[in-house]
Amino acid sequence: MGVSGSGKTLIARRLAAARSAAFADADDFHPPENVAKMASGLPLDDDDRAPWLASLRRWLGERHAEGRAAVLACSALKRRYRDALRAGLPSVAFVHLVVPAEELARRLESRTHFMPRALLASQLETLEPLEPDERGIDVDGTASPEAIVAEILLAFA
């Protein structure tokens, strides 16, 4: 979990490979209307996110029903979004990739994505850090991908 540019997709792909787990990028679940809204510089609201979160929860539930480990690259910025994702799935855990705002801005400048740099401030304002009762960890998102994956694997061994 984390804001745009924190490295969610890169780390999730590597973590899924290390665990032989299914992988999905939550960006791929957005309907065209959400992508167009973000691309135009408008942040999504909770109504925009509700069907998206439901589809992500369905995907996680399907992997759980198959008995298969799954890794989902997803912003999950608010507690209620994380609650929706883990509903009925107590094994769901979150990894918050923590990256300073200046580094996030630099990363967003150097990539092509529908999420414009202009929305970074709104994402940072929306972000609700993991709470003590949530299953998850904060990880330094500026460390090397190898170090990040190793830390995650150790934390959830």
N, C-alpha and C positions, 0 to 999 in steps of 0.2 A: 504494500500500500504506500501511497505517497502522491505528491503532486506531479504534474507533468514535468518530465525531464529528470526525475529522480533515479531512473534506471530500472524501473519495474519490469519492463519487458525483457531486457537483457538478463537480469538476474533470475527472473522466473523461468526463462528458457533454460538457462544453465542448471538451475536447481531441479527442474523437471528431468533434464537429461541425467543428472547425477543420481536421481531417485528412480529412474525408469518410470516416471509418472506421466499422466496425461497433462498437456499444456493448453491453455487458452489465454488469449489476450482480450480483456474486457472491451477494448476499443472496437473489436470486430463484432460485438453484439449490439452496438449502437444503431438505432434505425437511422435512415438517411436524414430525417428531420433534425435529429440531435447533432449529427455531424455538420450539417449546414448551419445550424445555430451557432455552434462553437467556432466554425470556420469564419463566420461573419463577426466574431468577437464578442458574442453574447454568451454569458455563462448559463449552464443548465440550471433549472430549478428542480425542486423535489418531484413535481409532477412529471417532468421530462425523464427523471431518473427511475421512477417507480417501475415501468415495464422493463427497463434495462436491467435493473436489479433482480427482478423476478426471473428473467431469462438466465442470468448468471447463477442464481440460486438453483434453478432447474438443472443447469449443466453440472454444478457441483453435486447435486442430489443423484443425478444419473451415474456419475463416476462412483459415488459412494455405494449405490445399489449394485454396481458391477464389482465392488470390492477393489477398486483401483484407486491408487493415490492420484491426487490431482494438484496442480499448481496453476493458480489464476493470477495473472498480472492485472491488477485493478486498483484504481485510486482509493476507493473506500474511505473517503475523506471524513465522513461523519460517523459517530457511534451508531446512529440508527441505520446507516447503510450497512455497517459491519454486522449489526444485529440481524438485519434482513438476510445477509449472505449466510450466516451460520445457523439460522433458524432450523432446529431439528437436527443439526449436524454438529454435535459437541466437539468433534475432532478438528474442526476448522480453526486454524491459527493464522495470525497476521504477522507480517514482517514489515515494519515501517522503515523505509529507506529515508534517512534523515540527511538532507543536503542543504547547505547554506543558500540563501536566496540569490546571492551573487553568482554562485556556481550554477544554480538552476537556470538563471537568465542566460549565462554563457552557453550552456548546453542547448537551450531552446533556440538560440540564434544560429547554431550550427547544424540544425536538422530540418528536414521537411516533414511536416505533420499537420493534420487539420487543426490541432490545438495551437492557436497563436500565442506568442509570448505575452501579448496584451492581457491574457486571462490568468497569468501567473499570480498576480496580486490577489485576484478573487479566490483562487484556489488556496493560497496561503491563509487568507482570512477564513475560509471555510474549514480548513483542516482542524480536526479535533484529535489530539494525540491519543494513543492507546491509554485506556484507563487501567488501574491496577487489577480489576477483576476480569479484564479481557485476556484471553490466551494469545500471547504474542510478545514480540521483542522489538526494540528499536535497534537499528544497525546503522553504522556510519556509511552512508551511501557514497562517500568519496574514496573509500578504500578500493582496492583492486577487486574486480569481479570474483577472482579466485578466493580472496580472503573473505568476501561477503558470503559466498556460497558455503565456504567451510564453517563460518560462524553460525550460519543458519542450520546446517546439518548437525553441528555439535549441540546447538540449543534444543533441537527437537529430536535428538537421538533416542 
